[in-house]
Amino acid sequence: MYVDFILGEARSGVPDFEAHLREVVQDEAKKVVGDWAEFSEEAIAAFKEAAIEPIKDGTFTLKSLESRINTVREEIAQVWNSALPDDEKYRQISAKENEISLLQAGQYTFAKAGFSGSV
């Protein structure tokens, strides 16, 4: 009897849980930082097509990434043999090693996704 009485009060005088949850979600949505944007299906399809266009035309392939890595390694050798001050050599070589790391990460991602060596 006591439980029925409490549930009866909760149902009649207090908003239900779904309404409370809806209010909480709406309040949180007002606090979101940034702008809200909606995209059409056509815009999403165009974005996806533009994203894979470099892959289709051969700009980004495993072979092109390997070629760029080899080029950067040659550039590192040139910097080592240059007459630049040591600090400048280290700065340039560090930047080129970072580029190689990013290119290798791209190779890994391509290989993991199942892309072939060339298109």
MDAnalysis code that builds the backbone (N, CA, C; Angstrom):
import MDAnalysis as mda
import numpy as np

u = mda.Universe.empty(357, n_residues=119, atom_resindex=np.repeat(np.arange(119), 3), trajectory=True)
u.add_TopologyAttr("name", ["N", "CA", "C"] * 119)
u.add_TopologyAttr("resid", np.arange(1, 120))
u.add_TopologyAttr("resname", ["MET", "TYR", "VAL", "ASP", "PHE", "ILE", "LEU", "GLY", "GLU", "ALA", "ARG", "SER", "GLY", "VAL", "PRO", "ASP", "PHE", "GLU", "ALA", "HIS", "LEU", "ARG", "GLU", "VAL", "VAL", "GLN", "ASP", "GLU", "ALA", "LYS", "LYS", "VAL", "VAL", "GLY", "ASP", "TRP", "ALA", "GLU", "PHE", "SER", "GLU", "GLU", "ALA", "ILE", "ALA", "ALA", "PHE", "LYS", "GLU", "ALA", "ALA", "ILE", "GLU", "PRO", "ILE", "LYS", "ASP", "GLY", "THR", "PHE", "THR", "LEU", "LYS", "SER", "LEU", "GLU", "SER", "ARG", "ILE", "ASN", "THR", "VAL", "ARG", "GLU", "GLU", "ILE", "ALA", "GLN", "VAL", "TRP", "ASN", "SER", "ALA", "LEU", "PRO", "ASP", "ASP", "GLU", "LYS", "TYR", "ARG", "GLN", "ILE", "SER", "ALA", "LYS", "GLU", "ASN", "GLU", "ILE", "SER", "LEU", "LEU", "GLN", "ALA", "GLY", "GLN", "TYR", "THR", "PHE", "ALA", "LYS", "ALA", "GLY", "PHE", "SER", "GLY", "SER", "VAL"])
u.atoms.positions = np.array([
    [0.805, -1.189, 0.000],
    [0.000, 0.000, 0.000],
    [0.856, 1.265, 0.000],
    [1.888, 1.284, 0.809],
    [2.744, 2.456, 0.902],
    [3.413, 2.735, -0.443],
    [3.896, 1.692, -1.134],
    [4.551, 1.841, -2.418],
    [3.564, 2.350, -3.458],
    [2.370, 1.830, -3.482],
    [1.359, 2.291, -4.430],
    [1.038, 3.768, -4.228],
    [0.999, 4.208, -2.986],
    [0.701, 5.600, -2.699],
    [1.795, 6.509, -3.250],
    [3.065, 6.153, -3.054],
    [4.187, 6.971, -3.521],
    [4.215, 6.999, -5.050],
    [4.019, 5.858, -5.689],
    [4.009, 5.822, -7.150],
    [2.852, 6.627, -7.717],
    [1.724, 6.584, -7.048],
    [0.583, 7.355, -7.503],
    [0.877, 8.847, -7.471],
    [1.549, 9.324, -6.414],
    [1.916, 10.731, -6.333],
    [2.917, 11.104, -7.416],
    [3.871, 10.214, -7.664],
    [4.896, 10.494, -8.670],
    [4.270, 10.604, -10.050],
    [3.283, 9.812, -10.316],
    [2.655, 9.847, -11.639],
    [1.760, 11.063, -11.818],
    [1.153, 11.522, -10.772],
    [0.188, 12.601, -10.943],
    [0.805, 13.990, -10.824],
    [1.728, 14.204, -9.900],
    [2.195, 15.545, -9.629],
    [3.555, 15.899, -10.190],
    [4.380, 14.927, -10.506],
    [5.750, 15.185, -10.928],
    [5.891, 14.796, -12.395],
    [6.610, 15.584, -13.188],
    [6.791, 15.220, -14.598],
    [7.491, 13.873, -14.720],
    [7.167, 13.171, -15.787],
    [7.762, 11.850, -15.959],
    [9.241, 11.966, -16.325],
    [9.926, 10.844, -16.269],
    [11.368, 10.815, -16.483],
    [11.732, 11.260, -17.899],
    [10.965, 10.875, -18.889],
    [11.267, 11.257, -20.270],
    [11.209, 12.768, -20.448],
    [10.225, 13.414, -19.853],
    [10.126, 14.867, -19.956],
    [11.313, 15.536, -19.259],
    [11.686, 15.009, -18.104],
    [12.842, 15.558, -17.391],
    [14.115, 15.367, -18.213],
    [14.285, 14.190, -18.780],
    [15.456, 13.919, -19.604],
    [15.493, 14.833, -20.823],
    [14.358, 15.064, -21.433],
    [14.275, 15.962, -22.582],
    [14.714, 17.380, -22.191],
    [14.277, 17.840, -21.037],
    [14.668, 19.168, -20.554],
    [16.178, 19.245, -20.321],
    [16.735, 18.203, -19.729],
    [18.176, 18.187, -19.459],
    [18.950, 18.230, -20.767],
    [18.532, 17.447, -21.751],
    [19.220, 17.404, -23.039],
    [19.122, 18.764, -23.733],
    [17.969, 19.383, -23.687],
    [17.807, 20.700, -24.304],
    [18.674, 21.742, -23.615],
    [18.759, 21.694, -22.290],
    [19.621, 22.627, -21.564],
    [21.083, 22.428, -21.929],
    [21.508, 21.172, -22.044],
    [22.895, 20.888, -22.416],
    [23.172, 21.319, -23.849],
    [22.195, 21.158, -24.727],
    [22.376, 21.553, -26.126],
    [22.581, 23.059, -26.241],
    [21.980, 23.821, -25.350],
    [22.160, 25.268, -25.364],
    [23.573, 25.664, -24.950],
    [24.241, 24.804, -24.169],
    [25.578, 25.097, -23.677],
    [26.674, 24.712, -24.664],
    [26.328, 24.003, -25.723],
    [27.335, 23.538, -26.672],
    [28.043, 24.729, -27.303],
    [29.357, 24.658, -27.330],
    [30.159, 25.734, -27.890],
    [30.287, 25.502, -29.392],
    [30.119, 26.536, -30.177],
    [30.269, 26.416, -31.617],
    [28.948, 26.567, -32.334],
    [29.041, 26.449, -33.633],
    [27.861, 26.606, -34.473],
    [27.294, 25.246, -34.825],
    [26.005, 25.217, -35.040],
    [25.316, 24.001, -35.433],
    [25.148, 24.037, -36.941],
    [25.445, 22.947, -37.589],
    [25.322, 22.901, -39.050],
    [24.677, 21.593, -39.459],
    [23.890, 21.669, -40.501],
    [23.294, 20.479, -41.081],
    [23.736, 20.402, -42.533],
    [24.038, 19.187, -42.993],
    [24.524, 18.985, -44.345],
    [23.558, 18.086, -45.099],
    [23.346, 18.419, -46.349],
    [22.469, 17.608, -47.179],
    [23.192, 16.343, -47.603],
    [22.436, 15.371, -48.047],
    [23.024, 14.123, -48.527],
    [23.907, 14.386, -49.744],
    [23.510, 15.336, -50.592],
    [24.305, 15.669, -51.782],
    [25.661, 16.254, -51.373],
    [25.662, 17.113, -50.349],
    [26.912, 17.722, -49.892],
    [27.840, 16.671, -49.309],
    [27.303, 15.737, -48.565],
    [28.123, 14.671, -47.989],
    [28.690, 13.791, -49.093],
    [27.871, 13.465, -50.091],
    [28.353, 12.647, -51.209],
    [29.446, 13.377, -51.987],
    [29.285, 14.686, -52.191],
    [30.307, 15.467, -52.901],
    [31.604, 15.520, -52.101],
    [31.503, 15.640, -50.790],
    [32.695, 15.660, -49.946],
    [33.438, 14.331, -50.030],
    [32.700, 13.233, -49.944],
    [33.339, 11.912, -50.027],
    [34.005, 11.712, -51.381],
    [33.363, 12.175, -52.433],
    [33.938, 12.049, -53.775],
    [35.213, 12.882, -53.888],
    [35.196, 14.091, -53.351],
    [36.380, 14.955, -53.394],
    [37.516, 14.373, -52.563],
    [37.184, 13.666, -51.504],
    [38.210, 13.088, -50.640],
    [38.955, 11.944, -51.317],
    [38.268, 11.199, -52.174],
    [38.936, 10.066, -52.826],
    [39.472, 10.418, -54.205],
    [39.245, 11.637, -54.667],
    [39.732, 12.043, -55.990],
    [41.258, 11.929, -56.119],
    [42.049, 12.371, -55.120],
    [43.502, 12.204, -55.243],
    [43.931, 10.735, -55.343],
    [43.172, 9.859, -54.748],
    [43.494, 8.436, -54.830],
    [43.202, 7.930, -56.238],
    [42.106, 8.410, -56.816],
    [41.734, 7.971, -58.164],
    [42.730, 8.428, -59.213],
    [43.235, 9.662, -59.096],
    [44.139, 10.162, -60.131],
    [45.597, 9.782, -59.866],
    [45.856, 9.014, -58.805],
    [47.201, 8.506, -58.565],
    [48.096, 9.411, -57.757],
    [47.573, 10.516, -57.259],
    [48.390, 11.426, -56.459],
    [48.828, 10.749, -55.164],
    [47.908, 10.056, -54.518],
    [48.217, 9.355, -53.279],
    [48.140, 7.861, -53.508],
    [49.282, 7.248, -53.674],
    [49.380, 5.794, -53.763],
    [50.552, 5.373, -52.899],
    [50.649, 4.098, -52.635],
    [51.776, 3.606, -51.856],
    [53.094, 3.904, -52.563],
    [53.090, 3.787, -53.878],
    [54.319, 4.056, -54.635],
    [54.696, 5.534, -54.589],
    [53.714, 6.416, -54.680],
    [54.021, 7.846, -54.632],
    [54.506, 8.247, -53.239],
    [53.938, 7.635, -52.199],
    [54.406, 7.921, -50.846],
    [55.839, 7.424, -50.650],
    [56.137, 6.232, -51.173],
    [57.497, 5.701, -51.073],
    [58.478, 6.578, -51.837],
    [58.061, 7.070, -52.984],
    [58.908, 7.959, -53.773],
    [59.219, 9.238, -52.996],
    [58.212, 9.797, -52.344],
    [58.418, 11.019, -51.565],
    [59.339, 10.752, -50.371],
    [59.181, 9.606, -49.735],
    [60.057, 9.257, -48.609],
    [61.509, 9.202, -49.073],
    [61.747, 8.585, -50.215],
    [63.112, 8.504, -50.744],
    [63.668, 9.886, -51.075],
    [62.818, 10.758, -51.605],
    [63.236, 12.126, -51.916],
    [63.630, 12.873, -50.645],
    [62.831, 12.719, -49.601],
    [63.124, 13.404, -48.338],
    [64.418, 12.866, -47.731],
    [64.655, 11.562, -47.857],
    [65.919, 10.997, -47.351],
    [67.112, 11.592, -48.090],
    [66.975, 11.808, -49.390],
    [68.042, 12.454, -50.166],
    [68.249, 13.891, -49.703],
    [67.146, 14.583, -49.401],
    [67.251, 15.951, -48.902],
    [67.975, 15.981, -47.554],
    [67.743, 14.984, -46.713],
    [68.438, 14.914, -45.426],
    [69.943, 14.767, -45.653],
    [70.303, 13.915, -46.593],
    [71.734, 13.725, -46.892],
    [72.355, 15.026, -47.391],
    [71.623, 15.778, -48.199],
    [72.139, 17.054, -48.692],
    [72.328, 18.049, -47.559],
    [71.397, 18.074, -46.626],
    [71.509, 19.002, -45.488],
    [72.715, 18.619, -44.628],
    [72.929, 17.329, -44.399],
    [74.069, 16.894, -43.591],
    [75.388, 17.341, -44.210],
    [75.446, 17.300, -45.532],
    [76.694, 17.641, -46.219],
    [76.807, 19.127, -46.552],
    [75.869, 19.918, -46.102],
    [75.890, 21.345, -46.412],
    [76.772, 22.104, -45.424],
    [76.972, 23.373, -45.723],
    [77.802, 24.232, -44.873],
    [76.976, 25.000, -43.848],
    [75.769, 24.577, -43.608],
    [74.910, 25.254, -42.635],
    [75.440, 25.061, -41.219],
    [75.106, 25.993, -40.317],
    [75.464, 25.798, -38.902],
    [74.739, 24.555, -38.355],
    [75.334, 23.952, -37.352],
    [74.780, 22.708, -36.810],
    [73.335, 22.866, -36.342],
    [73.013, 23.982, -35.683],
    [71.641, 24.189, -35.198],
    [70.644, 24.171, -36.355],
    [70.995, 24.817, -37.452],
    [70.108, 24.854, -38.619],
    [69.993, 23.466, -39.245],
    [71.094, 22.741, -39.283],
    [71.057, 21.368, -39.815],
    [70.091, 20.512, -39.004],
    [70.223, 20.579, -37.682],
    [69.363, 19.779, -36.812],
    [67.890, 20.159, -36.978],
    [67.619, 21.452, -37.122],
    [66.242, 21.910, -37.300],
    [65.661, 21.373, -38.594],
    [66.396, 21.507, -39.683],
    [65.897, 21.049, -40.981],
    [65.751, 19.534, -41.019],
    [66.726, 18.840, -40.466],
    [66.664, 17.376, -40.470],
    [65.498, 16.884, -39.611],
    [65.275, 17.536, -38.486],
    [64.152, 17.160, -37.629],
    [62.825, 17.331, -38.368],
    [62.685, 18.429, -39.094],
    [61.456, 18.664, -39.860],
    [61.279, 17.598, -40.940],
    [62.374, 17.224, -41.597],
    [62.293, 16.223, -42.656],
    [62.008, 14.834, -42.077],
    [62.540, 14.529, -40.909],
    [62.243, 13.253, -40.256],
    [60.773, 13.193, -39.841],
    [60.225, 14.325, -39.407],
    [58.795, 14.377, -39.091],
    [57.959, 14.117, -40.339],
    [58.383, 14.676, -41.470],
    [57.661, 14.446, -42.723],
    [57.703, 12.971, -43.089],
    [58.858, 12.347, -42.923],
    [58.968, 10.913, -43.215],
    [58.040, 10.119, -42.303],
    [57.968, 10.475, -41.044],
    [57.082, 9.775, -40.111],
    [55.629, 9.881, -40.545],
    [55.221, 11.071, -40.972],
    [53.845, 11.260, -41.435],
    [53.574, 10.468, -42.710],
    [54.533, 10.461, -43.606],
    [54.369, 9.696, -44.846],
    [54.278, 8.197, -44.551],
    [55.078, 7.711, -43.622],
    [55.017, 6.305, -43.258],
    [53.692, 5.959, -42.582],
    [53.172, 6.894, -41.797],
    [51.848, 6.681, -41.196],
    [50.786, 6.598, -42.294],
    [50.930, 7.420, -43.322],
    [50.015, 7.353, -44.456],
    [50.133, 6.036, -45.191],
    [51.341, 5.543, -45.350],
    [51.535, 4.246, -45.988],
    [50.841, 3.154, -45.188],
    [51.015, 3.187, -43.891],
    [50.391, 2.184, -43.030],
    [48.871, 2.236, -43.157],
    [48.331, 3.456, -43.152],
    [46.880, 3.613, -43.256],
    [46.373, 3.082, -44.600],
    [47.102, 3.396, -45.683],
    [46.700, 2.897, -46.991],
    [46.753, 1.380, -47.035],
    [47.843, 0.815, -46.526],
    [47.986, -0.640, -46.561],
    [46.933, -1.312, -45.707],
    [46.640, -0.738, -44.561],
    [45.629, -1.299, -43.658],
    [44.245, -1.252, -44.308],
    [43.992, -0.185, -45.075],
    [42.691, -0.050, -45.737],
    [42.579, -0.960, -46.971],
    [43.689, -1.556, -47.381],
    [43.637, -2.477, -48.496],
    [43.891, -1.865, -49.848],
    [44.442, -0.650, -49.890],
    [44.747, -0.040, -51.175],
    [45.961, -0.715, -51.781],
    [45.976, -0.782, -53.095],
    [47.103, -1.409, -53.762],
    [48.259, -0.417, -53.904],
    [49.381, -0.908, -54.433],
    [50.541, -0.056, -54.602],
    [50.310, 1.061, -55.592],
    [49.481, 0.845, -56.569],
    [49.167, 1.881, -57.547],
    [47.706, 1.748, -57.943],
    [47.199, 2.787, -58.601],
    [45.793, 2.774, -58.995],
    [45.663, 2.332, -60.432],
])
